[in-house]
Amino acid sequence: MQPGVRKFRRTPEGYRWDDVDLLAYKQTGTHFKDITRQVLFGEEAGLPTELRYFEVAPGGHSTFEKHQHVHAVLILRGRGRVLVGGTITDISAFDLVYIPPMTWHQFHAHESEPLGFLCLVACDRDRPIRPSESDIEALRSDPIVGGFMRV
């Protein structure tokens, strides 16, 4: 990574930084909706962590998943809701979200505006775990989680 500044741009399509690729959230699947990813800093900068920016279009959502690693999230723009464990919370700009290891979580953008957030994770981390059919059945029986999760 070259030293220097990568300038921020607010565009009609979303938040962007010079020389930072706009990536698909994940390669394939129907378990997420209308979300992009940008890796702002990571191993190429000599860091043990990755700082990523995700942007969820209005009405979109991230994957319902859990992992062995921690997530530290700063909401930068918009509003929405997040499920962490068995709790759903309204979120908006500058809120902080801590997701402990092995905790089900999912972000939903409000229907009328995008939700953008920074997510800090270790570079050396496990892959996401999605719920099994038996997990989904058990989770759907929870009135809080069942009505919120999109799988």
N, C-alpha and C positions, 0 to 999 in steps of 0.2 A: 504494500500500500504506500502510495506517495504521500509525503508530508504535505500539510496545507489544509485548506478549507474547502469543503464541498457545500456550496450554497443551497439554501432551502428555497423552494418555489411552491407557492400555493396556486394550483391550477384548477380549472373547472373539473378535471378528472380526479383531483385529490392532491394530497401532499406528496411532494417529490423532492429529491436531493440530486444535485448534479453528480454525474458519474456513478449513480447507484441504480442498479437494474431493478425494474419492476418485474416481480416474479409471480408465478401462480402460487397460490397458498399451498396447495398440494398437487401432485401430478394428476391424479384422477379421483373420481368418486362423486357420489351424490349425498354424502354425509355432511357437507358444508355448502354454503350458498353465498356467492357474490363477495369474495374476500381476496385481497392481494397481500403480498409480502415484499418487504425490502430489507435486506441485511445491511445495516448501517456500519457496524463494526463487528469484527470477529477474529478468527485465527490469523487472517492475512495482516492484521494490525498488531499481531504479537500478543493478543489478549487471550485469557483463558475463558472468556465469555463472548456471547454474541448479543449485540443490541439490535433488535429487529423492530421494524414498524409494520403493523398490520392495519389495513383499512377495510372495514366491512361496509358495503353499500347499504342504503336504507332497506330494512326488512331482511337483511342477510344475517348469517350466523357462522360461527366457527364450528369445528368438529366437537362432538361430545366425546370426551376422552379423559384419561388420566395417565400419569407417568411416574417413574421413580424420582425424577428431578423436580426441583422447585421452579416456579415462575414468579418473577417480580414484574408487575405491570403498572404503567403510568398511562392513564387515559389522557390523550392530547386534544381530541376534538370530538364533538357530537355528544350523543347520549344513547343509552341503551340499558340493558340489564345483563347481569352476570350470575351464573350459578356456580357456587363454590361449595362442594359437599352437598348439604341439604338446604342451603340458604340461597335465596334469590335476592339480589340487591340492585336497585337503580344506580346507574353510574353516569358520570358526566365529566367534563374536562377537569383535569388535575387530580381526580380521585386516584388512589393507589389500591391495587388489588394484589394480595398475596395468596398464592395457590400452593399449599403444602404438597409434599410427595403423596402419590397414590390417592389423590382426591379428584373425583369427577368434577369437570368444569366445562363451561360453554359460555361464549359471549354472543349476545344478540344485539344488533343495531336497532334503534327506533325506526319505525316505519317511514318517518319523514326526513331523516338525516343520516349521514354516514357516521360511523363510530371508528375513530382512529386511535391506536394505542401503541406505545413502546413496550416491548417485552424483553427482559434480560434473562438469559439462560446460560448455563455452562456449555462450552463448545463440546465437551466430551459428555454426552448424555444418551439416555436410552430412547427407544422409539416409542411413540404414543401407543397406548392400549385402548382399543375401542371396546364397547360392551359386547358381550356374547349374547346370544338369544335369551339365555336364562337370566343374565344381568338385566337385559331390557325388560323382561317380564317382571322381575322384582322391582326395578326402578319405576316402571309404569304404575305399580300399586301404591307408590308414594304420591299423595295428592299434590305436593309441591313440585317434586322433581318430574313426575310423570307428565304433568301438563306443560312443562317448560322445555324439556329436552327434545331436540330434533336429531334423529339418527338416520 
